[in-house]
Amino acid sequence: MHEATLWILSALADAPRHGYGVIREVQRLSDGRVRLLAGTLYGALDRLAADGLIAVDREEVVGGRSRRYYRLTGDGEAALETESERLRRAAEASAAQLAARRRLGHAHRIAW
């Protein structure tokens, strides 16, 4: 799963959001490390909708402009859960390797 996909699905996990709301929620969730551009976001939203991971929740007009809200689908929730578990296991494995390295006191270095 692409990183942007992970963040978009995460942003939609707790509530439907419109595009700008997704951008803001991704920034909040990532502590400002990830900043989605509108062009990137809307292409990703179209792809995720075509893949059945998100769906249009509703549309409204605000200030004369149409605002489309997206929500996570059951398939999207399952995909996000699978990816979250994969990342959790990878982080645990990395942390265990670093702990082992520290226990060894950096004595064993591999020359490439």
ZAPAFI-311784 format. One record per residue: residue in three letters; x, y, z of N, C-alpha, C in turn. Coordinates in steps of 0.001 Angstrom, whole numbers, plus 524288, in hexadecimal, padded with zeros to 5 digits. Example, Ala and Ser with C-alpha at 12.3 -4.5 7.8 and 13.67 -1.06 7.14 Angstrom:
// ZAPAFI-311784
Ala833867E9C681E788300C7EE6C81E78833907F31C81E78
Ser832327F73681BA8835667FBDC81BE4832648001E81EBE
This chain:
// ZAPAFI-311784
Met803507FB66800008000080000800008037C804D880000
His802398088B7FCA08052080D727FC86804348107D8018D
Glu8081081391803128079681698807DA802EB81A51807A5
Ala8021F81CDB803337FDB582077802C17F88A81D9E8038D
Thr7F81C818E18017C7F35D815C08022A7F26F8149C807E8
Leu7F6898130780AA97F61D811F5810437F40B816BA81328
Trp7F63481B488120B7F49B82009814C57EF0E8219B8135B
Ile7ED8C8210F80E777E8398227D80CDD7E44181EE980F80
Leu7E53B819D680F5D7E1A88162B811EA7E16781738817C5
Ser7E5D78186881A207E5F0819A881FB67E2C281E85820E4
Ala7E3248226B81D7B7E0438274B81E407DA618267381DF4
Leu7D8BA8227F81B077D32B8216D81A657D12881D4F81E34
Ala7D48F81B2B821717D311816D9824DE7CF0E8186D828F9
Asp7CF5181D4382AEF7CBCC81EBC82F327C708821CB82D77
Ala7C73182413828C87C2C282736826FD7C3548288182139
Pro7BEF08294781E797BF4482B168190C7C1A983093818E7
Arg7C49F8319B814C87C70D836C18142B7C7088384980E6E
His7C70B83D6580D7D7C7BB83F608082D7CD9C83FD080732
Gly7CF11840FF802677D493840FC800DE7D815844338045A
Tyr7D6AC8491C8054C7D9FB84C6A8088B7DA2C84A5D80E23
Gly7D5DA8481F80FEE7D5C5845B38151D7D9808412481573
Val7D9E783E158113F7DD9F839BA811117E33083BDC81160
Ile7E44F83FEA80E5F7E9898424780E6B7EAF984406813ED
Arg7E769846B6816897E8798489E81BE27E91E8442581FBB
Glu7E5DA8401B81F417E62C83BB1822E87EB3D838A682223
Val7ECEE8380281D4E7F1EE8356181C4A7F6618387E81EC0
Gln7F64C83D9981E2E7FA57840D7820AB7FA3E840228268F
Arg7F59984009828D87F52483F7182E837F71583A1383040
Leu7F54B835FB82D9C7F6CE830AF82F107FCAD82FC982E8F
Ser7FF0B8324482AB2804A58317B829AB8080A8358E82C6B
Asp805B58389B82FDF8088B83CD88328D80B318408382EA4
Gly8088B8417482A4080A7E8451A8265980E96842E9822A8
Arg80FFC83DF78233C8140383BA781FDA8120883A8381A5C
Val80CF983984819D080AC183835814B38070B83C8C81320
Arg807FF83EB780E85804AC842D780C68802EC84135806F3
Leu7FE0C83FD38069A7FBE383E42801917FA6E843167FE6E
Leu7FBAF843017F9757FA168472D7F5E77F4C5845BF7F397
Ala7F1B2849AE7F26F7EC64848BA7F07E7EC61845377EBA9
Gly7EFE8846277E8097F017842F37E34F7F13083D427E477
Thr7F4B783C527E8067F601836F87E9A87F160834847EC71
Leu7EEF98378A7EFE77EAA78357E7F3057E615833DA7EF9C
Tyr7E45E8373C7EC197DFA6835FE7E9227E0778316C7E56A
Gly7E51F830DF7E34E7E64782C357E0307E61C8274E7E388
Ala7E849827A97E8437E8418232C7EBD77E2AF821E07ED90
Leu7DF8B825E57EEAF7DA1C824E87F03F7D71B822217EBEB
Asp7D7DF823C97E71B7D549821317E2AE7D6F981B7E7E24D
Arg7DC1181A797E2E97DE1A815207E29C7DC0A811CA7E717
Leu7DC05813F37EBCE7DA21811037F05A7D44E80FD77EFE3
Ala7D157813847EDB27CBC1812957ECD37CAFE80E507E8B8
Ala7CE1180E797E48D7CDAE80A757E0797CF1D805137E29C
Asp7D2B6804FB7E66A7D4558000F7E8D77D09A7FE407ED1D
Gly7CCB3801707EE5F7C8D57FFF57F24F7CA9E800C07F7ED
Leu7CEF28038E7F8B37D0F2804637FE037CE6B80912800B0
Ile7CC8180CBE7FD8F7C9878112F7FF907C4C9811E77FC12
Ala7C10E814F67FDF77BC63816267FAD87BAC481BBD7FC01
Val7B7E781DFC7F85E7B5BA823297F9497B182822947FD6E
Asp7B1F9825B8801847AE318259D805CB7A9A88294A804A1
Arg7AB0482E07802E47A708831E7801927A9A0836767FEC3
Glu7A66F839C77FC807A85283E967FA107A514843157FC1E
Glu7A7A68478F7FCAC7A4DC84C407FE407A737850E77FB69
Val7A448855137FB317A62E859D67F8BD7A74485DC77FD14
Val7AC1B85FB17FD297ADB88638E801047B017868227FE15
Gly7ADD086CB77FECF7AFC7871557FC167AFA1870D37F63C
Gly7ABC386E167F4387AB4486D697EE997AEC48692D7EC50
Arg7B1B9866887EFA97B53C862647EDCB7B38585D237EFFC
Ser7B3DF8593F7ECAC7B267853FC7EE477B6B6851A47F1AD
Arg7B51284F317F5EC7B8BD84CA87F97B7B718846F77FA01
Arg7BA888436E7F8827B96E83DD87F8B47BC1D83B797FD78
Tyr7B9168389B800877BB24835F4805277BBF083031803E1
Tyr7C03882E0F805C97C18882894804F47C17C825BA80A2A
Arg7C052820A6809FA7C06681D6980EA87C34E8185580D76
Leu7C553816068117E7C7F881101811187C3DA80CB98106E
Thr7C4C68090980CF57C1468048B80C4E7C3358000A80FB3
Gly7C0387FBDE80FE47C1EA7F72D812B47C6F97F50581074
Asp7C7707F4FC80B447CC477F32D808CD7D0CC7F6D580A1D
Gly7CFB17FBE480A627D3B77FFAB80BD37D5877FEDA81167
Glu7D1D67FDD6814E27D3337FCC381A587D6A07F7E881AB7
Ala7D5347F3D0817DD7D8487EEFC817F37DDC67EFF1815D2
Ala7DE387F2E5811987E3557F40D80F507E6A47F74281312
Leu7E4437FB1A815A07E71A7FE53819627E8D67FB1681E0C
Glu7E5827F7A681FD87E6E87F444824487EB6A7F0A0822D6
Thr7EB417EE5B81E3D7EF6E7EAE681C727F4997EDD081C11
Glu7F4757F276819C67F93E7F58E8192B7FB467F77181E6F
Ser7F7D07F8E9821ED7F96E7FA9C827297FC247F62E82A0C
Glu7FA0E7F186829927FC757ECF082C1B801C17EBB2829AC
Arg802257EC1B82486807217EB1B821E880B3C7EF01823C0
Leu809CA7F3F08240E80D767F7F5825D380EE87F73D82B94
Arg80B197F5A482EC280C317F4A883449810397F051834E3
Arg80F7F7EC10831F38133A7E7B48323B8189A7E95F83050
Ala818CA7EC7A82C2F81DD57EE5682A2D820847F1D182E2E
Ala81D947F54A830B981FDE7F8B4834B2821D87F58783952
Glu81EEF7F19383AF1820A37EE3D83F48825A27EB4783DDB
Ala825E97E9428391C82A987E66C8376E82F4D7EA0E83747
Ser82E8C7EEC58354F832CE7F29483517834967F40683A94
Ala830DB7F4FD83E11832317F65D84372835207F1EB8461E
Ala8338A7ED1784520836367E8948476B83BD07E82F84568
Gln83C907E9278406D841DA7E8FD83E35845467ED4884089
Leu8431F7F1EC841348461B7F62684397847717F4EC84949
Ala843BC7F29A84C15844C37F117851818491B7ED05851C3
Ala849087E93E84E2884D1E7E54384DFF852637E7C584CDA
Arg852707EB6A849628574D7EE31848148596E7F0F684CE6
Arg856077F38584FBA857BF7F6568546F859C87F29085894
Arg857237EE1185919858F17EA2885CEB85E5E7E83085B96
Leu85F727E7CC8569B864967E5EB854E9868AA7EA3C8552A
Gly866EF7EEE28564286A9B7F33E856A786D3A7F48785185
His86A8C7F3B084D5186CA17F4E88481B8718A7F1BE846D8
Ala872797ED7A849B5877397EA6984902877507E785843C4
His872EB7E5EA8420A872A47E2DF83D34870D57E650838B8
Arg874657E7A983571873007EACE830D4873F17E78D82BFA
Ile870697E81A82864870D67E52582384873437E8BF81F6B
Ala8774B7E6DC81CF0879CF7E9C6818B0877587E80F81392
Trp875AE7EBC0810978734B7EA8580B868773C7EAFE8075F
